[in-house]
Amino acid sequence: MNKEDTLKKIIGLDEENLELSEKSIRQEIARLSDELDQTVKSKYLYANECTNVAEQLYDLAMKIKELNLKKQQLEIWNVNKKYLSQE
């Protein structure tokens, strides 16, 4: 018996168990790889959603800013109109 066979025997691995172990390791690697892919995809989609929401919030902020400017212009117009009517 050579050293490799002795080591296999000590740790309880024969050729069949070794092949099963390699197969289960490959399967676990494939499963974890798929899980990683799904996680990356879901995080990408979440980041994309966050970007969309941020863009919508920015658009709303610009609309509010524009409406506030129009409100100020209207207030100035009303003051000027009132002043002109007093003359």
PyMOL commands that set and color helices and strands:
alter all, ss='L'
color gray80, all
select helices_A, chain A and resi 3-11+15-86
alter helices_A, ss='H'
color red, helices_A
deselect
rebuild
show_as cartoon
